[in-house]
Amino acid sequence: MTTATELRKGTQKRLSPGRTKLMELVRSVHFGRIENLTVRCGEPVFNTGETVVREVKFGGENGPRAGDNPRLAQTDRTREMFLHFDAFRNCIIRFLEVKHGKPFKMNVVAGTGETP
């Protein structure tokens, strides 16, 4: 699990494989939502029924801009999201809204004491 200290340093290379995969997915969505994402022990778990919903704006920017760095340093919102994952430990992210390839907000169903 990535610690708060590692997140403050802002280096993605220290993220766990699950968190790295989530950030790659967030960047690829660019605008939209990741729905029904399971978090166990503070780590995103994939292949458990999550869905990607992409938002398409006609005549608008729908993908990453040329020159966007795929090794994007952690933003404050990304750090905050992972700190919430650590705090909730076990939960379902009903949706994680993505804007400009970065996490924007999320709707969480907190755990009931059992692993989702």
N, C-alpha and C positions, 0 to 999 in steps of 0.2 A: 504494500500500500504506500502511496506517496504521502509524505508527511507535509504538514503546513510549512515547515522550513524549506523543503524542496520546492514547494509551489511558489513561495516568496522569491526564490532565486530566479524563477521564470524560465527554466530550461525544460523543454519537452523531453529531452533524451532520458530524463529521470522518471518519467511517468511509467506506470505499470503498463503491460501490454493491453489490458482492457481499456484503460484511460486513453492510451495512444490511439487505439482503434476508434474510440468514441470521437476523439478530436479529428481524426481523418474523415470520419463520417460527417461530422458537423461541417467541416470545410467543403465536402463534396455536395452536401445539401444546399449550401449557400443561403437560400431562403426557403423556409418551410418548417416542418416539425418532425421530431422523432417521437413516436408514440409507444407507450407500454414497454418502456425499458426497465428491466429488472436491475436492482442494485443489491448486491449481497456483500456483507462485511465491508461496505463502502466502495466496492468495485462494480463497475457496469458489467453485466453478464449478457452475452449475445446469444442469438438463436433460441430465445425463449418467447417468441411471439411479438417482438418489436416490429414496428412499421415505420417506413419513411414516407412522409407526405411532402412533396415538393410544391412550392408556390411558384407559379409562372405568371409573370406580368407581361402582357403583350406590349411590345415596343419598349420594354424596359430592360434593366440589367438583371439577368437570370443566372449568371455564372460568375466564377471568379474572374477578376480583372487580370489582364496580361501582366506578368511580373509579380503576382502575389506569391509570397514565399510559402511553400508547403511546410516548412519547418517553423511556422509562426510561433513566436514566443508567447508564453501564457499571458493572457490579458487579465485584468482585475476580475472581470466577470467569470472567466474560466476558473481562476483560483477560487472565487467565491462558490461556484458550482461544486467543485471538488471538496471544499470544506463542508458544504451541506451534505454531500454524499457521506463523508466521514461521520458527521453528526447523526444523520438518519440511520446509518449502517445498513439496515434492511428495509427496502421500500420499493414501490413501483413508481416510476416517473410516468404519469399519465401522458404528459407531453413535455418535450423540451423544444421550445421555440428557437429557431435559428434565423439570424439576420446578418447579412454580409459575411457568411461563413463563420460566425461566432455565436456562442450561446447567448440568448437574450433573456429568457425567463423559463421557468418550469412549474408544472403543477404536480405535486407529490402526494401520493397516498402513503403516509408513514406506516411503518410496520406495526403489527399488533402483538409483537413479542415473538412471532414465529418468522422463520425465513420465508420470503415470498417464493 
